[in-house]
Amino acid sequence: MKTGLSYAPPPMSHTAGLLPDETAPIPPDAVAARWLLVGAPNVGKSALFGRLTGAYTTVSNYPGTSVEVTVGVHDLGDETMDVVDTPGMYGFLAVSEEERVARRAILEGSGQTLIQVADASHLDRALPLTLQLLALGRPLVLACNLMDEARRRGVAPDLALLSERLGVPVVGTVATTGEGVAALAEAAHGAPVPVDGWALPQPFADVVALLSERQEGVRLLDAELALCGDPEMAPARSAAAPRLWLAATSMRDARWGAADGFAVALATARRRMALALLDGVVPDAPPERRARRAALDRVLLSPWTGIPLVLAVLYLGFYRFVGHFGAGTLVDLIERVAFDRWLTPPVTAGVNALVPWAALRDLLVGPYGLFTLGVRYAVAIVLPIVGTFFLVFALLEDCGYLPRLALLLDRGLKRLGLSGRAVIPLVLGFGCNTMATLVTRTLETRRERIIVTLLLALAIPCSAQLGVVLGILSVYPAAVAVWAGVLLVVFVVVGALAARLLPGDPPSFYLELPPLRMPLVRNVLLKTLTRVRWYFAEILPLFLLASVILWAGELTGALRAATHAIEPAVRLIGLPDAAAPAFLYGFFRRDFGAAGLYEMARSGVLGPAALTTAAVTITLFVPCVAQFLVMRRERGTALAVTVLVVATGVAFATGGLVGWLLRSVGGWA
Amino acid sequence: MKCTMCGTASGCDGCPIAGDFYLPATLASLAAGEKATVRRLAAAKGGDLRKLLALGLLPGVELEVERRWPAMVVRMGFATVALDAQLAEGVIVSRAA
């Protein structure tokens, strides 16, 4: 290797400590069990994963959407290969939950071939991680993705030269078109274990070696991270003998001051090595022609123009497209035409002709029947609304608007104890609160996760709810304004209170801004489809279950009793008793409850004041069963129950207040 | 430009006394459009430091501030990152002449 790097090749014993099995290097033919895709966010890792596997997970322009490790299968013809997509990571010194997940996936798995995906335009940012991966002594391939962008910018790297220097295959790819994907698969199939000599540079190696040389179980990387002050690496620290730990930290502190200084010096050394490796590989960048993009970014990021733009996006994308087109036109089309005219009559007739028992007939096509209620609500009312929402969300995601929205709203969200990053789960919550509660994992601190979970459960209406509520209220524009205003006030007040009451440091905001890109139709459609499929698989069983419970309740009289039981609460906020069933449905799904209101609005049972009150209460009301279950899983039973109690209290208190105000203002029949 | 230490009109280039001398400034203090080189990271908390490292704000990196409001937007080569003023306080830079 002629890399011009000035560090000594480490003794063999050091690298051996890095291998999962401390004895010998893994033979190349025994390792081809799995491919592990790793790399920074925003480099097209998930898109490449989609290309390699044919299966599709969510491809994202936003750092933080692929929370979970996803597995697919690559077909090699005579054999298949499991491909694992890990969350984005910048380096082994983890900051976020996702980075920890990615780190674990790499360190815990043994014998996999690592495929590092990098943005071909900024290899200088990717190579420090490459150096760390090389030191693991596992088969490695470097995929330089987004080659088309790099070529356009005139910074396309010399792949052959880089491959020669690194001693591992380097392949150029364009995930969006599929260019280079076959070559990548081929390279990964025969990827060699990198040659020795990639361990830590001096003088870092000496310090780290103190911890790993005579200590079984303390691997070099663990030792390095422990010395960098990574709190998760305490086990590595306690595994080392106290004497050695003291020796290593004294040496570290004498030279670099403390853990932070050591971490920075090491990162700086790796960056220098990366730059040396790239010398002659990447042409000097000509001045970038980015005037148009910069101008567009100025418009998006300046609050003066950015905030009106957010409102315009909300109005056009969500109010007009989701609210009117999805919840209006599409629902009408599917419900009134497809179901009421074509599907329901023959199904009902068929069931009536074939099934002799009335109770069973009711279970299928009665007022709470599996078909008439479960399937019809899911397909006719909820699906079009959720589908149109996810389409808009995928569009915003794919063009890179979401990180800019995060930046724009960071200051405002700080007042609620959140950072700009929280906009992703919050906006996604307008689609599906359950999915959004899952996505709160991407937030950095437990404090932020709790605040967002609470706000999602309380003040963010999911799209099905939103669509139905907007549908009901659209006859009275003033009612929409009151409803939205009340939700906003509750959102801000509850957020600000939570920020004051919950202990912990205020969050900090940091984010990579990917370039604005034209959204790709294929990406957008596939993302939408993936989410709709997830959503549907999750809700249809619940809708069916709800149907069965309601049917059983009707049959046994329990439903009547339960309805009676909540009538006082409903009356308390000034609603007629007929609204009680809608709240009962709300326990099963929030949108389900809203859909119940929809029926009542259409049949004219509720006036504008009562409708507004009902809409506010039901929006704030308890989260749906699915959301509750996810809250419990992610945040624990105690918190989930607390949220439930707080949401119910706030919902009825606010509902009562709004109802009283509207009635006393007058003019609201 | 005059030398900031002794006042020599030719500036500090090649000065044997100043050596690697620079006038420290925090990233948070830079105006939009200003260019600088990262010299040192001085984040108060270890967590903040790791965030700066994740963003690629390392000693030796050259950057340009694109905007400072509502948050700092900093360009490094072809990469653009955003961070709040509090984090930017922990990045010590020297302004490009």
Interface residues (C-beta under 8 A of the other chain):
Chain A: Y90 G91 L93 A94 V95 E99 S121 H122 D124 R125 R153 V155 G229 P231 A259 D260 A263 V264 A267 T268 R271 R272 A285 E288 A294 D297 R298 L301 S302 P303 P403 A406 L407 L408 D410 R411 K414 S419 G420 S508 F509 Y510 L511 E512 L513 P515
Chain B: R40 L41 A43 G46 G47 D48 L49 R50 K51 L52 L53 A54 L55 G56 L58 P59 G60 V61 E66 R67 W69 P70 A71 V73 G77 F78 A79 T80 V81 A82 L83 D84 Q86 L87
